[in-house]
């Protein structure tokens, strides 16, 4: 009843209206992420404002977000139901929404990339569930700045702002709220506003400084010396004339002509210049640390990995420590909003990440059918189906070692009997 009353109180709210708690509404705080983004973030110590838009101009941030978002988007989502004989895939309509097209103007890959991007840059991702009766007809992604969660008892109501600046209420059962780290019941912590705030500000400053360096001809600093005394006006005129003729990328390489006894000396790289180069390298590592991705996977080739050598070991480490927290949050939110019971449920097919590594994929399938004299957990036809190959005769036998093999289950057909022959 409390949540129903709160929904009624928000039916005709508009964003530009001022609300007071005694009106049955809630105040939108100036510290809320959407207000901070609208008014402009406080500048970092470097003097540059750090927002989701400016942060993506830093290559390390862009690469980290793209890596996480692309990896999550490449993992298929299955809808599974427990049966007496095991598990089976169900609900092709829901599978289509989660894997191909959630709504008319989005692909599923774009939606999942948007969700992960929103989590990384804003702290939370929001996707509205569009229902028709008891069935789910569409999944509509929302910009996190246009969704405002409001507490109502132990639940939440979401005010979603449309293109006409009208905020409509959405019940929590109809909003997939993919929270990031540090969720406090309404909002999560944004990586760029907490862990990487100063690092991104410094990266923006060093990028601007490097840009100015190349804009001035990509040349070392010079000192112009004169044999005679010059007044302030002459010095300023000489400086401006030198800058006009010889500064800038287009003027790089032009011969320098000096008269009136003027000499020019080239200054070597100072300790400040060297420190700037080291700072740029450090910011890449620091930003990667904030996003929880290994630096070598976003192009920091001078770094090493403690996860072992080879694509397989690095992939396992990336999946376990970087991707799994995102997958867990997404899976739990889908299950509790779409099903609200133990079965059916969604499951991410993590083995899809091995698709680009034929050696690792081959080893995985070999173990799955019992290729190392251990009990198999997949049949040959199941492996062939995963690779889009037709079934073969006798391919439905599940391998079990002859010693200690389990008895044949009752009611199984001959083709489904327990095998005792090594598939190799």
KAQUI-V257470 format. One line per field, one symbol per residue. phi: phi as a letter, one per 30 degrees, with the letter a starting at -180 (. if undefined). psi: psi as a letter, one per 30 degrees, with the letter a starting at -180 (. if undefined). burial: I if it has 16 or more other C-alpha atoms within 10 Angstrom, else O. Layout:
phi: ???
psi: ???
burial: ???
//
This chain:
phi: .ddddddddcdcdbdddccbeddicbdcddddeddddddjddddddjcdcbddddddddddeddddddddddddcdccccbdbdckbbdbhdddedddbbbdaecbcdddddddddddddccjbbbbddccbiccccabcdbdddcbbdbdbiccbccccdcdcicccdbdddcbdcddcdidcjbbcddddccdceddddddddddddddddddcjhbddbbccbdcdbddddddddddddddccdjddcdjddccbbhidbbbcdddddddddddddddddddddddddicdeddcjdddcccccjcjddddddddddccdeedddddddddddccbiadbdacbdddddddedcdddddddddddcjdcicddcbcdddddddcicddbdidcdcdbeddiddddddiddedcdddbcddd
psi: eeeeeeeefgegklefkkkkefggalkjlffkeeeeeefklkllfffkkjleeeeffkeeeeeeeeeeeeeeffjkkkjkkklfgblkkaifeeeeeffdjelegkleeeeeeeeeeeeefffkkkkkjjljbflkfljjkkkffgkjkkkjbgakkkjkkafggkjkkkkffgjjjjlakgkgfellkkeffdegeeeeeeeeeeeeeeeeeefgfhllklkkkkflkkleeeeeeeeeeeeeeflleffkfkkkjkahgklkkkklklfeeeeeeeeeeeeeeeeeeefgkkeffggiffllkggllleeeeeeeeeefeeeeeeeeeeeeeefefegleklllkkiffffgefjeeeeeeeeeeeghfhglklglleeeeeefghllllkgggkkkkkekgkklkkkgklefglklgkkf.
burial: OOIOOIIOOIOOIIIOOOOOOOOOIOOIOOOOIIOOIOOOIOOIOOOIIIIIOOIIOIIIIOIIIIIIIIIIIIIIIIIIIOOOOOOOOOOOOIIOIIIIIIIOOOOIIIIIIIIIIIIIIIIIIIIIIIOOOOOOIIIIIIIIIIIIIIOOOOOIIIIIIOOOOIIIIIIIIIIIIIIIIOOOOIIIIIIIIOIIIIIIIIIIIIIOOIOOIOIIIOIOOOOOOOOOOOOOOOOOOOOOOOOOOIIIOOOIOOOOOOOOOOOOOOOOOOOOOOOOOOOIOOIIIIIIOIIIIIIIIIOIOOOOOOOOOOOIOIIIIIIOOIIOOIIOOIIIIIIOIIOOOOOIIIIIOOOOIIOOOOOOIOOOIIIIIIIOIOIIOIIIIIIOOOOOOOOOOOIIIIIIIOOOOOOOOOOOOOOIIIIOOOIO
//
